[in-house]
Amino acid sequence: MDEININDFAKVDLRVAKILSAEDVEDADKLLKIILDLGEFGQKTVFAGIKKFYEPNDLTGKLVVCVNNLKHREMKFGTSEGMILASSNDEGVYLIASESGAQPGDKVT
C-alpha cells in the first residue's frame, strides 16, 4: 500500500452532494450518468460504474460524498466532473452516504 502524507490528503476536497438525477448511459454496461447538487459549488455531472448495483430512480435525493476537486475526465459519453465515493466487497458496491442534516456542499472532515 502506498502511503500519503497529511499534505497530500489535504488536497482532496470531499463534499456532501445530493443526487438530483441518475440515468442509464446508452452503450455502457457499467455506467450511470449522475447529476449532483453541491450547494454553493453548483451542479456537477459524474459517471459512476454502479449500474449493476443501483437503479437510477432509487438514487434521486440521496446524500453522497463527492470528490469535488478531481480533475475533469473526458469520456466518450461526456465529461465526468468528480467522483462519488463507494466501498465494495465480493457482494456489491455501497455508496458512502451522509446522514440527514448534512447539506449539499458541506465539507467532509
Secondary structure, 3 states (H helix, E strand, C coil): CCCCCHHHHHCCCEEEEEEEEEEECCCCCCCEEEEEECHHHCEEEEEECCCCCCCHHHHCCCEEEEECCCCCEEECCEEECCEECEEEECCEEEECECCCCCCCCCECC
